[in-house]
């Protein structure tokens, strides 16, 4: 059993890590994890594609959305501030 040195995590807060057990490292055979890796990569690609689509879709509709004076907000063609404050997780 071991206790780490204090690790500062910000604003005066510290963590101590208590190691109660260890296990020897090992390398998994590629053939055994290939399918899992492929599924994760496809999932990440789909998420990035969806995030790109959402950004383009919002921009496209914002360019076509006309708002009356006094009602201009993000998403209106007349709005000149930051287009959207939220960024899809995959792009942020």
C-alpha positions as CSV (number, residue, x, y, z in Angstrom):
1,X,0.0,0.0,0.0
2,X,1.2,3.5,-0.9
3,X,0.0,7.1,-0.6
4,X,1.1,9.6,-3.2
5,X,2.5,13.0,-2.7
6,X,-0.2,15.7,-2.6
7,X,-1.3,16.7,-6.1
8,X,-2.7,20.2,-6.5
9,X,-5.9,20.2,-8.6
10,X,-6.5,24.0,-8.4
11,X,-7.7,26.7,-6.1
12,X,-5.9,25.3,-3.1
13,X,-7.4,21.8,-3.4
14,X,-5.2,18.7,-3.3
15,X,-5.7,15.0,-4.0
16,X,-3.9,12.1,-2.4
17,X,-3.9,8.9,-4.3
18,X,-4.0,5.7,-2.2
19,X,-2.8,2.7,-4.1
20,X,-4.1,-0.5,-2.5
21,X,-3.3,-3.0,-5.2
22,X,-1.4,-3.3,-8.4
23,X,-1.7,-5.7,-11.3
24,X,1.0,-6.6,-13.8
25,X,0.5,-4.9,-17.2
26,X,-0.3,-6.9,-20.3
27,X,-0.8,-6.4,-24.0
28,X,-4.1,-7.6,-25.5
29,X,-3.8,-9.3,-28.9
30,X,-4.9,-7.0,-31.8
31,X,-7.2,-9.7,-33.3
32,X,-9.1,-9.8,-30.0
33,X,-9.7,-6.0,-29.8
34,X,-9.9,-5.1,-33.5
35,X,-13.7,-5.3,-33.6
36,X,-14.1,-3.0,-30.5
37,X,-11.6,-0.5,-32.0
38,X,-13.4,-0.5,-35.3
39,X,-16.8,0.1,-33.6
40,X,-15.3,3.0,-31.6
41,X,-13.8,4.6,-34.6
42,X,-17.0,4.4,-36.6
43,X,-18.9,5.8,-33.7
44,X,-16.5,8.7,-33.4
45,X,-16.7,9.4,-37.2
46,X,-20.5,9.5,-37.1
47,X,-20.4,11.8,-34.1
48,X,-18.0,14.2,-35.9
49,X,-20.1,14.1,-39.1
50,X,-23.3,14.9,-37.1
51,X,-21.6,17.8,-35.3
52,X,-20.4,19.2,-38.7
53,X,-23.9,18.8,-40.1
54,X,-25.5,20.6,-37.1
55,X,-23.0,23.6,-37.5
56,X,-23.8,23.9,-41.2
57,X,-27.5,23.4,-40.7
58,X,-27.6,26.2,-38.1
59,X,-25.6,28.5,-40.3
60,X,-27.8,27.7,-43.3
61,X,-31.1,28.4,-41.4
62,X,-29.6,31.5,-39.7
63,X,-28.9,33.0,-43.1
64,X,-32.6,32.5,-44.1
65,X,-34.2,33.5,-40.8
66,X,-35.4,37.1,-40.9
67,X,-36.3,38.7,-37.6
68,X,-38.3,41.9,-37.0
69,X,-36.5,44.8,-35.3
70,X,-36.6,44.3,-31.6
71,X,-36.7,40.6,-31.9
72,X,-33.2,40.0,-33.3
73,X,-31.4,37.2,-31.5
74,X,-28.8,34.5,-32.3
75,X,-30.1,32.5,-35.3
76,X,-31.5,35.6,-37.1
77,X,-30.0,36.8,-40.4
78,X,-29.7,40.3,-38.9
79,X,-27.8,39.2,-35.8
80,X,-24.1,40.2,-35.9
81,X,-22.8,38.8,-32.6
82,X,-21.4,35.3,-32.0
83,X,-23.6,32.9,-34.0
84,X,-24.0,30.3,-31.3
85,X,-22.5,30.0,-27.9
86,X,-22.8,26.2,-27.7
87,X,-20.3,24.1,-29.6
88,X,-21.1,20.5,-30.3
89,X,-19.1,18.3,-27.9
90,X,-17.2,16.6,-30.8
91,X,-15.9,19.9,-32.1
92,X,-15.2,21.6,-28.8
